[in-house]
Amino acid sequence: MDNVTRTGISFEPKLLKLFDKFIKEKGYSNRSEAINDIIRDKLAHHHENEIVGTIKVNYDQRVGHYSKNVSNLQHDYHCQIVSSMHIYLDHHTCLELIVVKGKIERIKKLLKKIDETEGVKEAELILE
C-alpha cells in the first residue's frame, strides 16, 4: 500500500466486538484490511446491473397469508426466481430461501414486496 489515505472510523462497542471476531475468523491481519475488503465487495455489488443472490425470508405462518401472497409474487417474478426452498423451523416459524438472478432494481422490488407481506419477520437479500 504505497499510496494510502488514513481516516478514522467510530464503532459502537458491540459492533466493534463483532467486527473483531469477524476479523479473527476470516484471518485478517488488521481492521484496515478487513474494512477495505468489505467496501470493495459492497461497491462491486452496488455497480453491477445483474446480480445473483438469495432472498432469505423468516415468517410466522399463523399471520396473514404469506404462502398465497408470495406464491403470486413468485409467478410475477418468475424470470428472476431460479429456485426456492421452504423449511419449517418450528411449529409456527418458517424459513424460505429464494434464489434470484437478474437486474438489481427488479430484485429489490421483489424483496420490498416480500418484506411488506403480513407475517414476515425478516426478509434479506444475500448477494453472491
N, C-alpha and C positions, 0 to 999 in steps of 0.2 A: 504494500500500500504506500506508494511513493507520494501520491498527491491526494491527501485526505483533508477533510474539514472536520474539526471537532465540534461537537454540540452536546448540550446537556439534555437529560430527559428525567422526568419525575415519575415515580411509581407509587401507587398505593401499597402499603405493606403486604397485604395478602397477595396482590398481583405480582410483586417482586419475588415473594417466596415461591409462587407457582412458576414464574419465569426461570428462576434459578434451578428449580427442579427439572424443568424442561431442558435447560442448557446441559445439565449433568446427564440426563437420559439420552440426549441426542449427541453427546460427545463434543460439544463446542468448547473451545479453549477460553472464550471470554464472551461477555454480553454483546460487545460490538459486532462480533462475527455473527451471532445469532440474530441480532436486530437487522443487520444488512441482508441476511438470507430471507428473513420474514418479509421485509419490504420489497426485495426483488421478486419474490414469489407473488405477493399481493399485486404489485404493479404489472407483472406479466399477465396475470389473470384479468386485471382491470382493462387492459388494452385489447384483449382477444375479443373477436366478434363471435366466434363459435367456441363453445365450451362443452366439456363432458364432465358430468358430476352426478351426485346422488342427493336427492331430497329426502331427508330423514324426518319423519313425522311421528310424534308421540301424541296419542289421543285417548280420550275416555270414550269407550264405545256406548256408554249409557246416555251420553249427552248428544243431542242433535241427531242428525242423520249423516254422519261422516261418510260411511261406505257408499251411500247413494250419491251424495254430493261429489265426492272425489272420483267415483266411477264416471260420472258425467264429465267432470273436468278431464279425466284421462282420455275420454273419447274426443273432447275438444282439442286436446294437445297430443293426439296420437302420433304426430310427426316428430315430436320432441321426446316422447317417452319410449325408451328402449325396452325396459322391463320393470317389474315391480314385485316386491315380496312382502307378505303380511305375516307378522309374528305376534303371538299372544304372550304378553309379559306376565300378566296375572289375570284374574277373573274379569277385570274391568278395563285394564290398560293394554293398548295395542301399539305396536311399532310398525310403521310402513316405510319401506325403503323403495324409492322410485328412482331408477337410473334414467338420466336425461342427457340429451345431446342436441345442440342447436344454438341458435342466436341467444346471447345472454339476456337481451331485453325480453324475449318471449319466455324464457325460463324464469326470469324474475317475476313476470306477471303470473305465471302458474304458481310459484311459491307464495306470492301475496294472497292469491285466491284460496290456496290450501290453508295458509296461516289464519285467514279470516273465517274459516269454517268452524261452526259451533262444535265444541268438544275438543278442539286441538289445543294441547298444552304447549307444544313446541313444534316449529317447523324450521328446518335449517338446510341451507344449500351447502354441500361439501364439494368443492372443486377438486378435480383430479390433477 
